[in-house]
Amino acid sequence: MRPSVVGSSGSLFAGPVMLSSAALRQARGPKEPVDPWRPVAVCDEEEVAAPGRGIVCRVVFLAGAECSLTCAMCDLWRQTISGPTPAGALPLQVESALAIPPAPGLGVPQWIKLYNASNFSDPRAVPTADLPRIATLVHGFERVIVETHPRLVNDSLALFAGAIGGRLEVGLGLETVDARFLPWLNKQMTPDDFAAACDRLRAIGVDARAFVLLGLPGICAEESVELAVDAARFAAQAGCRHVSLIPTRGGNGHVDSLAATGRFTPVSAAAAEAALAGAMGSVVARCLVTLDPWGWDQMSGQCDDCRAPRRARIERMNRAQQWLPPCPLQCGCRHGV
């Protein structure tokens, strides 16, 4: 059964002005230098495998081709190359990433993320000839997580899933299900496309993970939270195993220009806390919900006394998969928690 698209919350806001792909690209700054034969970054982090159970995940940020789409909020293009990914480059990157010792105190990684700032199922970004070698390299991991655009879910993912030994999970950017913002996002997809992608992945025995934006331009914090909860609920109903709430961040040119003119306000700590609590209370029990703490320390509405305890609470909620009471602190930043 397909999930229902939730309507807008009743705001009179008509939505942000849609820009063409060319205009979005024109608003960008320069790319960062990237070596296609070396990963951009490698780190270990704790992932939530089940409520109350964490697992160590090796995260590999692969260098390669830029995504052919031009989403309004994306900043991943900054660390991509201009042309196609060279054949043979990605296996070398994965091999070098696996040679790095585990991070102290976390243990040996059992899962791995291969994030290539593009679409894993796009042969321009991930050459088809490299997939067998990559599959061999990651064969010992319980779960392999990649990402792609919902409309690019294709047979290459089924072939890769059958070769890796572990379970494949594909991250899909849903962002929002509010019709006012879909043209602005320039993702060239609809919620129905997202649900159809989840159906295709389920049919080939592959798990789906959804990325949901928290913080959209031109609306208040309360409505941003509401829309993030709506999208998380939609993703869970579509069959996603995991929903990750991602606070919208600047750095891609277009979002920065909106912020400079007062049409975008970065997500506050209180809004992030409210979105995680709301989503956890709204999705079906079998779906995990987490908040990405990236950029937490720069979020407004917190001080030196409460910043670290509040982040620690978010991390505990992520792992426990349940609401936890706010930290008993006496400071002036607790409004809205």
C-alpha positions in Angstrom: 0.0 0.0 0.0 1.4 3.4 -1.0 1.6 6.1 1.7 -0.4 9.2 1.3 1.2 12.6 0.6 0.5 14.9 3.5 -0.9 18.2 2.5 0.5 21.6 3.5 0.0 22.8 7.1 -2.3 25.6 6.0 0.3 28.3 5.7 -0.4 31.0 3.1 3.2 30.9 2.0 3.3 30.2 -1.7 6.8 28.6 -1.7 10.2 29.8 -2.7 11.0 30.9 -6.3 12.2 28.0 -8.4 15.6 28.5 -10.2 16.8 26.6 -13.2 19.6 24.2 -13.0 21.8 26.7 -14.8 21.0 29.5 -12.3 21.7 27.2 -9.4 25.0 26.3 -10.8 25.8 30.0 -11.5 25.3 30.7 -7.8 27.9 28.2 -6.8 31.4 28.9 -5.7 34.5 27.0 -6.8 35.0 23.3 -6.2 37.6 22.0 -3.8 40.6 20.1 -5.3 39.8 16.4 -5.4 42.1 13.5 -6.3 40.0 10.8 -8.0 42.4 8.1 -6.9 42.1 8.8 -3.2 39.0 9.0 -1.0 37.9 12.4 0.2 37.7 11.3 3.8 37.4 8.1 5.9 36.0 7.9 9.4 34.3 5.4 11.8 31.0 6.2 13.5 28.4 4.4 15.5 25.2 3.5 13.6 22.0 2.4 15.1 21.3 -1.2 14.1 18.2 -1.6 16.3 16.7 0.2 19.3 19.4 0.3 22.0 22.0 -1.4 19.8 24.8 0.5 18.1 27.3 -0.9 15.6 30.5 0.5 14.2 30.4 1.7 10.6 33.3 2.6 8.4 32.3 5.7 6.3 34.1 6.2 3.0 33.6 9.5 1.2 34.5 8.6 -2.3 35.9 11.0 -4.9 34.3 10.9 -8.3 31.9 12.4 -10.8 29.4 15.0 -9.9 25.7 14.2 -9.9 24.0 15.1 -13.2 21.1 16.6 -11.3 21.2 20.0 -9.6 19.2 19.9 -6.4 18.7 23.3 -4.8 20.0 22.4 -1.4 22.9 20.0 -2.3 26.4 20.9 -1.4 28.0 17.6 -2.3 29.2 18.9 -5.7 32.0 20.8 -3.9 34.1 17.6 -3.6 33.6 16.0 -7.0 35.5 16.0 -10.2 34.3 17.6 -13.4 34.3 14.5 -15.7 33.4 10.9 -15.3 35.0 8.8 -12.6 38.0 7.1 -14.0 37.7 3.3 -14.4 39.6 1.6 -11.6 39.7 4.6 -9.3 36.9 3.6 -6.9 38.3 0.1 -6.1 41.6 1.7 -5.2 39.9 4.2 -2.9 37.9 1.5 -1.1 41.0 -0.6 -0.8 43.0 2.3 0.8 40.0 3.1 3.1 39.9 -0.4 4.4 43.6 -0.4 5.2 43.1 2.3 7.8 43.0 0.9 11.4 39.7 1.2 13.3 39.2 4.4 15.3 40.3 4.0 18.9 37.6 3.0 21.3 35.0 2.0 18.7 36.0 -1.5 17.7 36.2 -3.1 14.3 33.7 -1.8 11.8 31.0 -4.3 10.8 29.1 -2.0 8.4 30.4 0.2 5.7 29.0 3.3 3.9 30.2 4.1 0.4 29.1 7.7 -0.2 30.2 9.0 -3.6 28.5 12.5 -3.6 26.5 11.3 -6.5 24.5 8.2 -7.5 25.9 4.8 -6.9 23.8 3.4 -9.7 25.0 5.9 -12.3 27.8 4.4 -14.4 29.3 7.8 -15.0 29.9 8.1 -11.3 30.5 4.4 -10.5 31.8 2.6 -13.6 29.9 -0.7 -14.1 33.2 -2.6 -14.6 34.3 -1.6 -11.1 31.3 -3.1 -9.3 32.7 -6.7 -9.0 35.9 -5.5 -7.5 34.2 -3.2 -5.0 31.8 -6.0 -4.1 34.8 -8.3 -3.3 36.4 -5.6 -1.2 33.3 -5.1 1.0 32.4 -8.8 1.2 33.1 -9.1 4.9 30.7 -6.4 6.1 27.3 -7.2 7.4 25.7 -4.2 5.7 26.8 -2.0 2.8 25.1 1.4 2.5 25.2 3.5 -0.7 23.0 6.3 -2.0 21.3 7.2 -5.2 18.5 9.3 -6.6 15.1 7.5 -6.4 14.6 7.6 -10.1 17.9 5.9 -10.7 17.2 2.7 -8.8 18.0 0.1 -11.5 19.3 -3.4 -12.1 22.9 -2.6 -11.2 21.8 -2.4 -7.5 20.3 -5.9 -7.7 23.6 -7.3 -9.2 25.7 -5.5 -6.6 23.4 -6.7 -3.7 23.9 -10.3 -4.9 27.7 -10.0 -4.9 28.5 -8.3 -1.6 27.7 -11.1 0.8 26.0 -8.8 3.3 22.9 -6.8 3.1 22.7 -3.8 0.8 20.9 -0.6 1.9 20.3 2.3 -0.4 19.9 5.9 0.8 17.3 7.9 -1.1 16.8 11.7 -0.8 13.1 12.3 0.0 13.7 15.8 1.6 10.0 16.7 1.8 6.5 15.7 0.7 5.1 19.2 0.7 4.0 20.1 -2.8 5.0 23.8 -2.4 8.7 22.9 -2.1 9.1 20.1 -4.7 9.7 22.5 -7.7 12.2 24.6 -5.6 14.2 21.5 -4.7 14.7 20.7 -8.4 15.1 17.0 -7.6 13.0 16.1 -10.6 11.0 13.6 -8.6 7.8 13.3 -6.7 6.8 11.4 -3.5 5.3 8.8 -5.8 8.7 8.3 -7.4 10.2 7.8 -4.0 7.6 5.3 -3.0 8.1 3.4 -6.3 11.8 3.3 -5.7 11.2 1.8 -2.2 8.9 -0.8 -3.9 11.7 -1.7 -6.4 14.3 -2.1 -3.7 12.1 -4.2 -1.5 11.4 -6.5 -4.5 15.1 -7.2 -4.9 15.8 -7.7 -1.2 17.4 -4.3 -0.6 16.7 -2.0 2.3 15.9 1.7 1.9 17.0 4.6 4.0 15.4 8.1 3.6 17.0 11.5 4.0 14.6 14.1 5.1 15.4 17.9 5.2 14.7 19.8 8.4 14.6 23.5 7.6 13.0 24.8 4.4 13.1 28.4 3.2 10.4 31.0 3.9 8.6 29.2 6.7 8.8 29.4 10.5 10.6 26.9 12.7 7.4 25.3 13.9 6.2 24.6 10.3 9.7 23.3 9.3 9.5 20.8 12.2 6.0 19.8 11.1 7.0 19.2 7.5 10.0 17.1 8.6 7.8 14.9 10.7 5.3 14.6 7.8 8.1 13.4 5.5 9.5 11.0 8.0 6.1 9.4 8.4 5.7 9.1 4.6 9.1 7.5 4.3 8.3 5.0 7.0 5.0 4.1 5.4 6.9 3.6 2.1 8.9 0.9 3.8 12.2 2.6 4.7 14.2 0.8 7.4 15.8 4.1 8.6 14.9 7.8 8.3 17.7 10.3 8.8 16.7 13.9 9.6 19.2 16.3 8.0 19.3 19.9 9.0 19.6 22.1 5.9 23.0 23.6 5.7 24.6 26.4 3.7 27.7 26.3 1.6 26.2 25.5 -1.8 25.7 29.1 -2.9 21.9 29.2 -3.4 21.0 28.5 0.2 23.5 31.1 1.3 21.9 33.7 -0.9 18.5 32.9 0.6 20.0 33.3 4.1 21.6 36.6 3.2 18.2 38.0 2.1 16.3 36.7 5.1 14.5 34.0 3.2 16.2 31.1 5.0 17.0 30.7 8.7 19.4 27.9 9.8 17.9 25.3 12.0 18.0 25.9 15.7 18.9 23.4 18.4 15.4 23.5 19.7 13.9 22.8 16.3 16.2 19.9 15.8 15.2 18.4 19.2 11.5 18.9 18.4 11.8 17.3 15.0 13.5 14.2 16.3 11.0 13.8 19.1 8.1 14.4 16.7 9.3 12.0 14.1 10.0 9.3 16.7 6.4 9.6 17.9 4.9 9.5 14.4 6.6 6.7 12.4 5.8 3.0 12.5 7.7 1.1 15.1 9.8 -0.9 12.6 11.5 2.2 11.2 14.5 3.8 12.9 14.6 7.6 13.1 17.8 9.5 13.8 18.9 13.2 13.7 22.2 13.9 12.0 24.2 15.9 14.5 26.4 17.4 11.8 26.9 21.1 12.6 25.3 20.8 16.0 27.8 23.0 17.7 27.0 25.9 15.3 23.2 25.7 15.8 21.6 28.7 17.4 19.7 28.7 20.7 22.3 27.1 22.9 25.2 28.2 25.0 28.4 26.8 26.4 26.6 25.3 29.4 24.0 23.3 27.4 25.6 22.6 24.0 27.4 19.4 24.9 24.6 17.9 27.2 22.0 18.6 24.5 24.0 16.9 21.8 24.6 14.0 24.1 20.9 13.7 24.6 20.3 13.6 20.9 22.9 10.8 20.5 21.2 8.9 23.3 17.8 9.3 21.7 19.2 8.2 18.4 20.6 5.0 19.9 17.6 4.3 22.2 15.0 5.2 19.6 12.9 6.8 22.2 12.2 10.3 23.6 14.3 11.2 26.7 13.6 14.1 29.0 15.7 17.3 28.6 18.8 17.7 30.7 18.1 19.5 34.0 20.2 22.6 33.3 19.6 26.1 34.5 20.5 28.3 31.5 18.8 30.7 29.2 18.7 28.5 26.1 16.1 25.9 27.0 13.1 27.5 25.3 11.2 25.2 22.9 12.7 22.0 24.2 
